[in-house]
């Protein structure tokens, strides 16, 4: 009997395996009947934006767990990001739907806490409910990108027009045409890899960038193909993580998502026409986009794009890479090596020299290496390795033998553009196994001091008298106490402060005078002066949480603690109440995060000063490094 059961079980497994092989790879069925037509999918998009502006996700037909992203960060569906801040949605939008994949896209405009934004949405409808929601939100932060008056945006009606059968093309052909556009824009050298209609027009964040009377590429050469033949977009090093979730054969519409990486290894370049151009930004950056193409007769007729800046080489959680495999095992001889304080200083200084000279091969790397720039994991040699040209001679350096780390704070230069930077190295044996760079550039929203006045604060270099020194554990507790005080700041102090304590961010003293840390009330110095007074007053109340707190390095002799964290500002309510009853408003209107590299000076158990590099990041930005 047992043998018979075993044979039947084996036969059933054989049939199951055969069934699994009887459909296309990646598909769960060989025939799919669409359960939601174009009108149905479009209604899901309309229902979504109606619920969004009412902050009422419960009104939607949704899966038990909806996977939701805003600007490539996974957030809690219905609670965070624009779900907390949307105040209006324009009823007019470009809507595109794909009945075969169950995806629908919405490209339109909105208001967030009363401020205009461009808003793009992709919903994945599975089994009659929302299973995925992917959004791109464009806020006007001052970085150079198109951003027109949202009240004047007109979406081309051709995106909703059904094509005559003779003008339609297969799904595969439509995808190839859109992909050819990205191939043309990538390292744009004047070669054209996709067909364009002679009347092709491109709308980017509400601005027609193919009109001859506009700024940018359109001002040089009108039309889609003509502009691309000039080689204006040579700065696009790669068009990465391309996806085509919406393809509508009847209307000839493709909606794509992806990233344009601007490595900016050069700050000037020559176009295909021989014209010399300056890059708009001199440092590595990426734009995240949702872009719709209208194709007729196999030619691109209309393009509408919604895009915003994100950290360089940021990843879209909906894009799946093949597994990379385990990291290489470390050389046993390396693991036997030790690196004391002198060794760490020598190794760290060697790294910084190689870094500034763009010579990564000069660094003694471990076999398995991790590297991040502003919280994003990238390959050594990419990003800032291509744009950096030098570093400041003046710098604060800490070698922490207990943790096996080297930490550096000073200025770096992307070409001739200075930036405030913090660097941490982790050493394995006597080899660098981890390196992270946190760097704030001039057009990054937030405080920005005069780099020409940079000098290491003498307090941070001074040795603390033996009687006033704290242990490693006490130093870390002081820094963590400061963070606990800032998080949802209600006036309760979890650390002790010197009477003259100051906080400086990106070269600006934000605990005095008119300047302030971003996200707080404007000119917080008008309400209170100094570290303790500002925290007692609750000026940092908009900070919802300080995530991913990590100790980077400790120097007991000088009383220094170097920390990293990410501060989240949900800003569901911009108005907040100080501990003295006064009501004030945040200077920001949209959700954001601040990546922080902080140095604490502690003497006699009291925080004397805090120096920080602070970088504007997408709200909820994931922390690469584990605490």
N, C-alpha and C positions, 0 to 999 in steps of 0.2 A: 504493500500500500504506500509506504513512504517513498519507494522508488518511483511509483507511478506519479505521485504528487510532484516529485522533483522533475520528472520528464515534462509534465504539463506546465510547470513554472518556467522551465527553460524554453519551451516552445512559445509561451506567451511573451517572454522577453525577446525572443527572436523576432516575433511578429511586430512588437513595439519598436524594435530597432529598425526593422524594415520600413515601418510607417514613417519613422522620423527621417529616413533617407529619401522618402518619396515626395518631398517638397523642396523648394529652393532654400539654400542656406540662409539662415536669419529670419525665415518665415515660419509662423506657427500653423498655417493652413495653406493648402494649395489653391483654394478658391475662397474669396472673401466677398460677401455681399455688403455693400455700404449700408450702414444703418442710420446715416445722417447725411442728407443731401446738401447742396450748396446753401440753400435757404436756411436749413437747420443749423449748419455750422456758423453761418453769418449771425444767426440769432444768438448763439452761444457767446459770440464776441460782443454783441450789443448788451446782452445781459451782464457780461463780466464788467464792462466799463460802467454800467449803471450801478452795479453793486459796489464797485470800487469807490465811486464818488460818495456813496452813502456809508462807506466803511462797514459793509454788511455782506461778508462772504457767505454767511449762512443762507442767503437767499438763492444761492447758486446750486445747480445740480453738480455735485462733486464727488470724487472718489474719497474713500476713507482717509487716504494720505495723498495730498496733491503736492507734486514736486514743483516748487516755485523759485524762480530766480529773478533778481533785479540787478541789472548790469553785471551779470555773471556770478553773482553771489547767491547761494541758496539761503532763503529766509523762511520764516514761519508764515505759511499761507494765511492770508486774511488778517494778519496782525501787524506786520512790519513793512518797512519801505513805504511805497505810495499808498498802501492800504491804511496807513495812519495819517498821511499828509495830503492826499488828493482833496481839492476843494471844488473842482469842476472838470468836466470832460466835454470837449467840442463834439457835437453830435455828428458832424461830417468827418469822414475818414475814408481811407483807402482800405477796402476789405477784400481779402483774397482767401479762397478756400480750396481744399484738396479732398475730395470725397474718398479717394482711394486710401490715403494715409490717415484721414480723420483730423487733419491739422487746419487751423484757420488763423489768418494774420490780420492785424488791425494796425494801420499806421496813421497817427493823428496827432492832436495837440491836447493839452490839458493845463490846469493850474494846480499848483502845489503850495499850500499856505498862501494863496493869492498870487503867486509868481508863475509866469508862463513857462511851460516845459514842452518839449517834443516827446511823444510817447509811442512806442511800438510794442506790439504784443503778439505772441504766438501761443495759441492754445492747442493742446493735444486732447482730443475727445476720444475716449475709449469706453465702449459699452454704454453710450448715452450719457456719460458724465465727464466732467473736467478732470483729467489725470495729470496734466502738465500745464504750467503757465510760465512763459519765458518773456521777460520784458527788458526793453532798453529805454532808459529815461535820460533825456538830454537837458542838463541844467546849464544856464548861461553863467559860467564861473569866471569868465574873462580870458580863458585860453582861446587861441585863434582857431575858430571853426565857424561854419555858417550857422546863423541863428536869426531868422527873420521874424517879423511881427506875426505872432500866431493867429491874429484875427484876420489876416489877409491871405492865409494859405488856401490854395485851390488845388484839390487833387484831380488829376486828369481823369475824365469820365471813361476814357477808353479801357481802363483796367477792369471795368465791370461789363463791357460790351462783349457779347458772344460773337466769335469770329465765324464767317462763312466756312463751310467744310474745306474748301480748297485752300484756305489760308492757315489751317490748323497744322500743327506738327506733333509728332509723338512726344511722350514724356522724356524719352532719352534725348531727343533732338533739342527740346527746350532747355533741358539741364545743360547740355553741351554748349549751347549758345551763351547761357549765363556764365558758365565756367570759363568760356573763352574771353568774356569780358574781364574777369579777374586775372586771367593770364596776361591780358593786354595791359592792365593797370600795374601788375606786379613787375617791379624793375622796369617800368615803362620807358622803353627806348625808341618809341616811334613805330614799332612793328604792331600790326593789327591782327589779332587772332580770333576775331569774331565779326560777323557782318552787322553793319549798322544801317538803319533806315536814314535816308537823306534828311528827314525831318526829326531825327532823334533829339530828345531833350532830357535833361537830367535835373531833378529837383533834390536838393540836399538840405535837410532841416529847414524847408520852406523857401530856399533860395534857388532860383534857376541858374545853375553854374555853367550852363552852355550858351548863355546869351552873351553877345559881344560887348554889351555895355555893363557887365558885372565885374567885380573884383576877382582876382585869382585867375584860374585857367580860362574861364569864360571871357575875361577881358583881353586875353591874348589871341584866342582863336575860337570863333563861335562853332557850335555843333559838337556832338559826341565824338565822332571819328576824327574830325579836324583837331580838336583839343588833344586827343590822345596821340596823334601823329607828331605833335610837338615834343613829346617826351617830358611834359611838365611834371609828371608824377613819378619820376625816377626815384624819389625818396622812399617809395614803397618797397622795402626789402623783401617782404613776403606777404601774401594774402593767405592767412592761416586758418585752420579748423573750419574750412568751408562746409556748409550744410545747406541742403535744399529741401526743407520740410514741406513746402507748398508748391505743387505744380498743377496748374489748371489747364488742361488741353483745350477745353472749349473756349476759353478766353485768352489763351496764349500768355499766361501769367506764371512767373516763377518768383518765389520769395526765398531769399538766401540769408544766411547769417554767417558771420566770420569776423576776423580781425585783420586790420591793416597794420603791420609792424613798420614803424619808422625808426630804423636803427640809428640814423643820423651819425654814422661814422665820419661823415663829411659835413661841413656847414655851408659849403657852396658846391654847386654842380653845374654841368653843362648839359643843356637840353639837346634833343636830336637835331634841332635847328641851329645849334651853336650858341644859343643865348645862355649867359651866366646867370644863375639864380641863387638866392640865399634861402636856406631852410628856415621855416617859420619858428621852429624850436631847435635848439642845439643839443638836445639830449634825447636818449631813447624814449619812445612813447608808442602807444598803440591806440587805435580807435576800434571800438566794438560797434558793429552795425547790424541792422536789419534792412535789407534792400530788396525792392520789388522791381521786376523787369516785365515790360509788356512787349511781346514778340509777335510780329506779323510777317508772313512770308519768310520765315526763318531769320528775320532781321530785328534787331533791338530798336523799338520805336519810342518807348518811354522808360525812364528810370526814376524811381523815387526812393530816397535813402534817409534813414534816421540813424545817426551815429554820434558817439560821444567818446571822450578820452577815458582810458582805463590804464592801470599800471602796465608797463611794458611786458609783453608776452603773457598776459593774464590768460587763464584757461576757462573755457566754457564747460560747465559741468555736464551739459547735454552731449558734448562731443566725447566719443570714446576712443581711446588709444589702445593698441594691442599691449598686452602685458610686457614689461621690460625685462623681466627675469631678475634673479637675485643679484645684489651687488657683488663685485669681486672680493674674494677673501683677502684680508690684509696679510702682508708679508710677516711671518712670525718674528723675523729679525727686527722689524720696525716696532713691534709691540714690546720688545725687550728694552728699547731705548727709553731714556727718561729726559725730561726737559725742565730744568729749573727756571727760576725767574730770569736769570741772565740769558738763558737759552731762548725763552719765550720772547724777550725783548729783541734779541737778535733776529729770530725767525720772523717776528711780526714786522720789524723794520724792513727786512728783506722783502716780505710780501708787499708792503706799501710802496717800495721803490719799483718793484716789478709791475704792480698795479698801475702806478702813475705813468710808467713807460710802455704800457700795453704789451708786456712781455710775460704772459702767464707761464710759459715754459721755464722761466727762471725761479718759479716757486717749487719747493720740495713738497709735492702733493702726495697724499696717501693714495692707495689704490681705489678706494671708494670715497668720492668727494661730493658734498652737497654745497650749492651756492645759491644765494638769493639776492635779488635787487628789489628793494622796497616790497618785501614779502612774497615775491614770486620766484619760484624755482626756475632757473635757467642754466644753460651750459656756460662753463667758464670760457671766456673769449667772446661771448655775446653781450649785447646791451651796453652797459657802462664801460666794459672792457674796450669797446670800439670808439666811444666818445670821449673818454677821459684823456686829458693831455698833461696834467700836472696836479700837484697837491701842495698845500701850505707847508712851509718849513715849521711853523709854529703848530703844535698839536699836543693834546693831552693823551698820554699813553699809560695803560695799566696792564701789568702782567700778573695774572692770578695763578700761582703755582698749584693751589688747591684744586681749582676747577680746570686747569690746563688750558686757559684762555688768554688771549691778547686782545685788548680793546683800544681803539684809536678814535679820537674826536678832533676834527679840524675842518679845513676847506678842501674840496676837490674842484677841478675845473673841467667842464665839458667844453672842449675847444677853449674859448676865452671867457666862458660864462661860469662864474663862481657858484658854488652850492655848499650848503652846510651838510656835513656828513659824519656818520658814525659807522665804524667797522668793527666786527667781532670775528675772531678766528678761534677755532677749536683745534687743538693739537693732539694727535695720536702718535705716541712715541716722540719723534722729532719731525713729524710730517703734518701738513695742514689737511685736516679731514672735513672741516666745515668753515665756510666763510659767508658772512652776510654784510650787506651794505644798506644802510638807511640814509637816503639823501633827499634834501629839500631844495628844490630849485626856485628861482625868483618868481616865476609866474604860478607857483603852487599857492592856492588860496591860504591865507593866514599870515602870521607875522613874518617880516623879512627885514633883517638889519643890514647895515652897510658892511659888506665883506671887507672893505678896505680898513675898517676899524677893528677887525678881528684880532684878538689876543687871548691867550689862555688866562682865565681869571686866576690871579695870584693865590686866592684862597684854596683853589683846587690843587695847586702844586705844593702848598705849605704842609710841612710835617706837623701832625697834631702832638702836642706835649703828652708825654706818657700818662700823666694823671688824668687827661681828658679823653684818652682813647677808649674806643668801644671794641668789643669782640666782633668777630665776623658775624656771629649770630645776631648780635645787637644791631649792627649796621644794617643787615638785611631787614630786620624787624622795623627799623626806622623808615626805610624806603617803602616797605609794604604798608606801614601805617599811614604814610602820606597817600598812597594809592587808595587805601580804605577810606580816608577822609574825603578824597576827591569824588569817589564813586557815589552818585546820588547824594551829593554834598548837602547835609542838613544842619551844618554848623558844629557837629560833634567832631572833636579832634582826636585822632588816633595816633598822633605823633607830636613830638615837642619841637618848638621852633625858636631859633634865636630872634631877638628883637629886630635885628636888621636883615633878616632873611629875605632874599630876592629870588624870583623865578625868571629865567631868561629862555626864550624860544627863538631859534633861528636868528640869534644875535640881537633880539629885542627884549628889553626888560618889560615883562607883562604884568608884574605885580605892583607897578607904580605908573604914574602919569596917565596919558590918554590911551596908550597901546594896550591891547588885551589879547588873551588867548582866544582863538577862533571858536565860535559856537556859544560864547557867553554874551552877556549884555555888552553893548558898545561902551568903550572907555570905562572898564571896571574900576580903574584907579580913582574915578570920581566918587565911587561909593566906599572904597576902602583901600588902604595902602599896605603892602607887605604880605608875605605868605600867610601868616597866622590870621591877620585881620580879614583878608579876603575869604579864607576858608571858614572862619567863624560866621561870616555874613551869609554864607551859602551861595557865593557867586558861581560856583562850579556845578550847581544843581542840574543843568542840562546833560551832564555826563551820566548816561544810564548805567554803564558798566565799564570796567577796565579788564579786558580779556587777555589771556595769554601772557600773563606777567612772568618775566624770566629774569633771573640774575645773570648778567653778562660777565661781571668781574668785580672783585672786591680788593681794596688796598687798605689794610688796617692802619698802616703807618700814616697815611695821608687822610684816613677817614673817608674813603670814597666807596660808593656803591654805584655800579652802572646797571641800569635796568632797561628792559624793552617791554612794551605792552601795546594794546590797541584800545583806544577809547571810542565807544559808540555813542552817537547822538541821534536818538530816534526822532526827536522834535515833533512828536504827535501834538504837543502843545508848546508853542514858542514862548508863551508867557509863563513866568515862574515867580514865586514869592520868596523874597529874602527873609532871613531870620528876624529882621526888624520890622517885617510887615510890608515893606515896599514891594510893589509889583514892577517887574522889568521884563524885557523881551530879549531873546537870543538874536544875535546879529545874522544868523543863518535861517534859511527857509526850508531846507530839504534835509532828509536823513543823510548822515555822513559818518565816516570813521576817521580817527586820527592815529596814524602809526607813530609811536613815540620811542625815541632813544633818549634816556635821561641819565644824568649824572648827579648824585647827591653828595654833598659835603656835610659830614657830621662831626661835631666836636662837643665833648661834654654831654653826649646823649641828645643834642639838639641839632636839627637841620639848619645849617648856616646858609646854604644856597642850593638852587637846583638849576642845572643847565640842560636844555633839551633841543633835539632835532625833532620837529613835528611835521608830518606829511599828510596831506589830504588824501583819503582813500575812499572807495565805494563802501557804503554802509554794510556792516557785517563782514567786511573783508576777512577771509579765513586766515588763521595764523599757521604759517608753514612749520615753524619750529615748535616743538613740544616743550612745555615748562619743565 
